[in-house]
Structures are given as C-alpha cells and as structure tokens.
Amino acid sequence: MSLLEAHDLVVSREGRVVVRLERLAVEEGETLAILGPNGAGKTSLLLAFAALRPYAGALRWRGAVVDDPATYRRRLGTVLQRPLLLDRSVRENAGLGLALRGVARPERDERAETELARLGAAHLADRRATALSAGEAQRVSLARALALDPELLLLDEPFAALDAPTREALLGDLAHALAGRGTTTVLVTHDRDEALSLADRIAVLIDGRLRQIDVAEAVFTRPADAEVAAFVGVENVLPAHVVRATDELTLLRIGDVAVEVTAVPPAGDDFPLLCIRPDDVAVAREEARSSSVRNAFRATVTRLEPAGRRVRVTLDCGFPLIAHITRQSARDLTLAEGDRVVASFKATVPHLLPRRRR
C-alpha cells in the first residue's frame, strides 16, 4: 500500500486548472522528485499534497481518503522555497513546530539541536535568525521540518534561491540527513542535478500533466516523449527512418546517413525519433581502428560553447549532433570551429520514441 496517493486530482489557481493527474503514488521510504520547467504546476501540486491548496479529486493516506486536513497535516513536514523564520534564535526557530504541538522546552531544544547538527548548522543555534545568510536560513527551515519527525517531508524548490557553492553543500547535507532516517520525501524542483542527487524516482510534470514517472536512469536515458527528452537534457532528438530491424540491430537512416542501434522501433512506426544524450557522443580527431563503436561519422565542428565544467560541441555529421565533452578534452583536441573530427556513439546508447502525430 502506498503512503500517499492522488486520484483524479485537479488543482486550480485563480480559476484556471494548473494540474490534472489521474494517479500519482508516493511509496513509503522513497524520495520522489517532481521535476518540470517553471510554470508546470509543481508548486501547486505540492501545496495540494500538503492540504494547503484546494483541489478536486481525492488524496488517500495509507489507503484512506484524507477528509480531516488538520489531522493529516500533523503527519507532514513542509519546507517552502523561502524560509519563514521568526526574529528569535536559530534553536527556537528549529523547535517552533514542536512548540506549536505542545512539546516541552527541554525535548524540543534537544530535537532541534540534533537536526541542526545533521544539517551542519549546530554552530548557529544561538544566533538570531535575522543574522543568517540565505543558505543558513534554509538549513534552519529544513531542521525545523525534520525535528517534527514527519511521516512525509514535502520540499518546494528548497535550493532555488541559493548560489551554486551553497546549494551544492546543502544538497549534500540534506542527502546525508535523509539517507540516515529513511523519511518519505517529495521534492519539487526544476533542476535535473537536484533530482538525480536525491530522488529514487522522478515524476516529470509538463503543462500540469504527468508525462513520465520512473527511476532516474530510465527518465534520463529513455524519456517518454520528445518534450520530456528535451527537458531532461537529451538534446539530440532526430527524425529517422527505419530501413531494417532484426533480432540484433535496427538500421536507420537520418537524412542520407546510416545509423545502427539496438533499440527496437516503436510498434507500427517506421519514422521514429532517435534520442541521444550529448554525454554519450564522443569526439576524436581520428577514428579508432580497433573500436567496437558501430556509429562513427566524419563531422565538422560548427560551434563551441562553455557549459559549466564541460564544452558543448555542435557538429554537422550530415545531420546535426551535439556532444558534451570535458574542457580538458577540448584542450587536448585543440578544437576550433570549422575543424574536421570524428563523432561516434555506441549502438546501445540511442532510444527510439514514436513520432508525435498531430
């Protein structure tokens, strides 16, 4: 039995439907990331899960319909994008939820300090909340929610307002805190790295609709459709034509270029979309003679762009192809726009999607 289930859930905002779900289940002990672009309806869905926004349909807690929101909310810990802290000490803020539930001061201080320590904020206990940085304030907000020992922790973009170093540090500390206690968690985020770092499963929400839910590896390597592929970073989504499919390989044509893949074509679709993650495309000066890679193409570098710690390489192989390589690899290859190179990917890498028909 799932911990929380949404059935035929419809969430509206200002008279407009922003989320419509047939069913979404949160399993006990898992971390589920609700991943989607800005405006997808993620926060509205989380607020409905927290019984803080009206909804149509049903929420079921351990199989029973949620019909008493106040009692239900006592099972939850909720952290919003902006920490809501009082002008009191960090210790008092971390224990505030416990105070509202009538927990005696010695116990709530002890529990608050325990959670602050787990999140690397024990040294802040006596500081005023108004003197905290954004990252420190979010640590206190997380500690306050975890001090309640919630059966379900709801996180709404908790890292969105933080700079990159602060975000990475807090992400690691939260992952450690959650792993140590097994708290069921729903994380709303638009950031793919956050979802990959924390989630057991990922639910992709686009335009208020659940487009795919699966383990992280499946979502990022086998996206359900072209829009999901584009959002999760599968930048190469190419129209293909099935020439031949055997028990071992599928032969495709992309323009005039032959491509071999192990993926099975979608049933009844001779014109699927070929999806390749840029990280799975290799770039070299010459083709390796002993390589087992079945797909290697002479290509021209048409664009080079820094992309964080990597370089985004746009290639013309007779069809457009994007590769992500390390900065060191780009230096070793002395790449420049206009260079002739070899682009390659294994036959096991691509994923085939049915082409969306109008």
RAMOKA-V268237 format. One record per helix or strand. SS is the DSSP state (H for helix, E for strand). FROM is the first residue (numbers start at 1). LEN is the number of residues. If there is no record, write none. Layout:
((SS & FROM & LEN) (SS & FROM & LEN))
//
This chain:
((E & 4 & 10) (E & 16 & 11) (E & 31 & 5) (H & 42 & 8) (E & 55 & 7) (E & 64 & 2) (H & 69 & 5) (E & 76 & 4) (E & 89 & 1) (H & 90 & 5) (H & 96 & 5) (H & 105 & 14) (H & 122 & 3) (E & 128 & 1) (H & 129 & 3) (H & 134 & 14) (E & 152 & 5) (H & 164 & 16) (E & 184 & 6) (H & 192 & 7) (E & 201 & 6) (E & 209 & 7) (H & 216 & 6) (H & 226 & 6) (E & 236 & 4) (E & 241 & 5) (E & 250 & 5) (E & 257 & 5) (E & 273 & 4) (H & 278 & 3) (E & 282 & 3) (E & 295 & 13) (E & 310 & 7) (E & 320 & 7) (H & 327 & 7) (E & 340 & 6) (E & 351 & 3))
//
